[in-house]
Amino acid sequence: MAHPVTSTSIRPDSDETIDTEVWPEGSLEVLSQVEVDQLRNQGEGGLYQLLRRCILAVLNSGGNTDDARAVLEKHRDFSLGFIQQDRGLKISLKGAPSSAFVDGVMIRGIREQLFAVLRDIVFTNNEIRESGRFDLLTSENITNAVFHILRNARLLETPATPNLVVCWGGHAISREEYDYTKKVGYELGLRQLNVCTGCGPGAMKGPMKGATIGHSKQRIRTGRYVGITEPGIIAAESPNPIVNSLIIMPDMEKRLEAFVRVGHGIVVFPGGVGTAEEILYLLGVLLHPENSDLPMPLIMSGPPESEAYFRQIDTFVGATLGPTAQSRYRIIIDDPQEVARQILSGLEQVYEFRKRHGDAFYFNWRLKIDHDFQKPFVASHEAMRQLNLNEGTPVHQLAANLRRVFSGIVSGNVREDTMARIERHGPFEIIGSEKVMNLLDELLSAFVADGRMKLASQDYVPCYRVAV
């Protein structure tokens, strides 16, 4: 069998980086010369910088920082090279983190993820953005683009059954909360359910880790541990090594749509602003009248230490979106078995509903997602100030704008470009009605007090200011 990594050497001035050459694993073994030139291009319109950032994130799996700029600065000498040979593409890595290797050989799972990054970036650029096939200004074409990215990544399997559970939650959670996510994942695995998360650490890693044990006990050797991320946050939330199907979506909105299109049920664990964004996204989608009868089991759960967190979320949702939104989820505290049982029961309803309507099990075409939830939101000072956060705003639109608030704060916390803008121009200003602003300020203040904003939360300086 051919050795997976060749010409490996540890740099003489450091025991932390490795120079090596890597053959593809699992996808995109062959590229055209035009595609290779795009990857090498470090100028405007080239893909090199984007690819470098994403591949470095994969190689940095297990890192204990969520500061994208710190990761890039620590590995500022890291570089890529692309070697096109008759046998296919080979990538050269210089200054790669040594944690991605065992005895000089790259860990196979990391190698698979590395080429998954390459696959998705090339496909998105050439087939989605540049081909002219997709008008990304229309809702239908955005959904079609999401479908094609997922299909190209071989995520959409047939025959399919409703057994993929999306698990959302924060990366900056306590040890008790992390252990609880593993227990829930274990119960899901025992019930032969697969797990999809945002692919990072914390509540994204725990359910996968637990599910591997449950699957092992059930002698399941084809367990799926799906990680869906996007280029803007991948450096701050490096893919965890359990992920065996990594997908890089072009932006946050398509990432969120991918979750709800392929997932059959959702469990939300404790988190911070990113988790609040996901909750508001899903509730906003489910509040659309065309989705009123569509089953989507949604459970929020955590250990006893997390009960106050979920009650705060529930209070916020009830005061802003109303009781109809609250009726779309259940809160279960400290009972992993009940969470898994309720999800399994909900998936049976999903199966019957899709079977009755002739819907696909591998992609939720029937789910109506309004264009407001699909348009990419670029967090800028002007965009954040202009969000309509006033009482009387239609519930569906208010949910979309509140989602954007949390998305902007996530961006200000972890994206290097947004962090740089905030350093130049000061924190984002969030403006709205007195009631909504008081509710928002109370919720965000609780996140800060509980250390849910970043891993180094004791030093956290808010990237926003709520105008109360």
Secondary structure, DSSP 8 states (H G I E B T S, - for coil): ---SEEEEEE-TT-SSEEEEEE---SS-----HHHHHHHH--STT-SHHHHHHHHHHHHTTT-S---HHHHHHHTTT-EEEEEEETTEEEEEEEEEEGGGEETTEE-HHHHHHHHHHHHHHHHIIIIIISSS---TTSHHHHHHHHHHHHHHTT---SS--S-EEEEE--SS--HHHHHHHHHHHHHHHHTT-EEEE-SSSGGGTHHHHHHHHHHHHTT-S---EEEEE-TTTTTTS---TT-SEEEE-SSHHHHHHHHHHH-SEEEE-S-SHHHHHHHHHHHHHHTSGGGTT----EEEEE-GGGHHHHHHHHHHHHHHT-HHHHTT-EEEES-HHHHHHHHHHHHHHHHHHHHHHT--SSS-TT----GGGTS-----HHHHHT----TTS-HHHHHHHHHHHHHHHHHHHH-HHHHHHHHHH-SEEE---HHHHHHHHHHHHHHHHTT-S-TTGGG---SEEE--
